[in-house]
Every structure is written in C-alpha cells, then in structure tokens.
Amino acid sequence: MTTPTADTQMSINELSARQQSALRRQTGYWLARARLITGCKIPDIPVLLNLSGSAAGQYQGGSRPCIRYNPVIAAQAFADFIARTVPHEVAHYAVDKSFPGRRLKPHGPEWQSIMLAFGLEPSVCHSYDLSRVPLRRQRRYTYICDCREHQLSATRHNRIQYRGASYLCNQCGAELKSVPAG
C-alpha cells in the first residue's frame, strides 16, 4: 500500500471545472429562491473558491460582499456540500440584504426562517471529514497567573507583546504573565 504524495493529495482536493460551475449555478439557484421568499432585491454576488481551514463556506459582507467556499471540503463531499453549505451561505446573504443596517445574530431567527423556507434544517455546523484538510495551527505560548498555567494563542501573545494588551484569569482575576521559553 502506498501513501498519497503531495501530488496525489492535490488531485483529491481539487474541484473540477464542472464542479466549480455547479457550485456557482447552485448559488444562483438559491439566490433566486431567496428573492422569492424574501421579496427583496438581492443582487448576484461573486462566488470565490478560496476559503481554507475548517470552515466549509463563508458569506463575507461589507463593501465588497462575496460568498467564499472551501474547495478542499467541497471536493471531498460534493453532493452534500451543494445541498447544505451553498444554501446555508446564501441564507446569510439574504438576511443581510433583507435587514440592511441591522446587527442580527448570524444564525438567529431571521436566518433560521430562510433556511426553513428553503425546506432545509437550519443546522449551524457541518460534519465533514477534516482529516485531509490542511489546517493551520497557531503556536501556543505559556502564561501564568496566581492560580495556574495558561496556553495563549499566537494572536493573543502578539497583542500582549506588541500592542500592550493584557488578559486576566477567569478564576483568580490576576493578570497573565509570560513564562520565558526554555
């Protein structure tokens, strides 16, 4: 038995041109359904296949809205991805366009009602196999307080080191202090 090489792994994870086209078509299909359900003008939106990590999809609002899909996850479970992830992300976009300027919970009642109107269960998390998905892991840094040791992410560590941020222990309330490496 041979183990997959990097080249083999890439071919497993790549979406074919046909699959990419199907993802964009299905996004358009759910957008049309969302327009009928909400009665709102919901413009077409760019679809990008550049999401990485453990997220299957993402609606990105703001001045340049788009829907991003994770091509690695999509390639591994394509039929399920089309059936669940695509309408999930379109529902986020539809909520954003149906309630402009309002700060709503991402998976709140408005989003849930659109998912139900789509005839789908309003599930929040996917259950795709992530064993072959390349995930970036943040380095951890050791900090201590008056009662125990903490492992802080590189993001929090850098905020402390370079921006003067401070974090307190939830148990004892003491400020976390860096433990020198080594």
C-alpha positions, 0 to 999 in steps of 0.5 A: 500500500502506498501513501498519497504524495503531495501530488496525489493529495492535490488531485483529491482536493481539487474541484473540477471545472464542472464542479466549480460551475455547479457550485456557482449555478447552485448559488444562483439557484438559491439566490433566486429562491431567496428573492422569492421568499424574501421579496427583496432585491438581492443582487448576484454576488461573486462566488470565490473558491478560496476559503481554507481551514475548517470552515466549509463556506463563508458569506463575507459582507461589507463593501465588497460582499462575496460568498467564499467556499472551501474547495478542499471540503467541497471536493471531498463531499460534493453532493452534500456540500451543494445541498447544505453549505451553498444554501446555508451561505446564501441564507446569510446573504439574504438576511443581510440584504433583507435587514440592511443596517441591522446587527442580527445574530448570524444564525438567529431567527431571521436566518433560521426562517430562510433556511426553513423556507428553503425546506432545509434544517437550519443546522449551524455546523457541518460534519465533514471529514477534516482529516485531509484538510490542511489546517493551520495551527497557531503556536501556543505560548505559556502564561501564568497567573496566581492560580495556574498555567495558561496556553495563549494563542499566537494572536493573543501573545502578539497583542500582549507583546506588541500592542500592550494588551493584557488578559486576566484569569477567569478564576483568580482575576490576576493578570497573565504573565509570560513564562520565558521559553526554555 
